Every structure is written in structure tokens, then in C-alpha cells.
């Protein structure tokens, strides 16, 4: 009985560790929130959306953004969604 409990706890620990490692293997900039900026330009951009695990289109104003801001869908996918 104790052996079965120890095995079950070990399996749960390994699954938790693997899940945590998967979630944190993305580059830090991919985890940043979408920032549209505060200027008046209209640039078509893509950001990595952690909620949907995909690259999503948005309009960037041209300033005050962050590194989760890619000119093309392909670039976003290559940097953040290929993990």
C-alpha cells in the first residue's frame, strides 16, 4: 500500500514538473502582454497570445510597445509558437 502511494505521488510530481517546464520554455518576451502603444500610426503586427497558444493580429501605434511585437505572423510563430 505504501509503495503504491509513493509511486502515485512520484508520477504526479513528474507530470507537474514536465508541465511546468513546458510552460516556461518560451522566451521571456513571448510571455509579455500585447501593447498597442500610444502614438497615432497604424501598423499591422502580431503578438504571441499565451491564452490561445497562438500568434494573433493586432494594430500597433508605433511607440511604447514591447518585444512581443512581430512584423509578420511567420516571425511570431517561429520565435514563440514552435516550442
Secondary structure, 3 states (H helix, E strand, C coil): CHHHHHHHHHHHHHHHHHHHHHHHCCCHHHHCCCCCCCCCCCEEEEEEECCCCEEEEEEECCCCCCCCCECCHHHHHHHHHCC
